[in-house]
Amino acid sequence: MARITIALSDRTHLALKLLSLQKEKRVIKIIQEAIEQHLKNEGAYDLGIHSKKDDEAQPDTTSP
């Protein structure tokens, strides 16, 4: 599992801590769930990585 470090405002950090207490979940679990939900909503799990060279090699199928 990859690790990242993020900076949060004091207000956001406090909100996470309070939500953690209310939901009886660890802060990291709340953050992980929020990130996963956001990525699903944005369709990020369906994205692929390709180079500009790959784009040039494929014919343009958007024009009639």
Summary of the structure (lengths in Angstrom):
residues: 64
radius of gyration: 19.1
end to end distance: 44.9
largest distance: 56.9
contacts: 89
relative contact order: 0.07
helix: 61%
strand: 0%
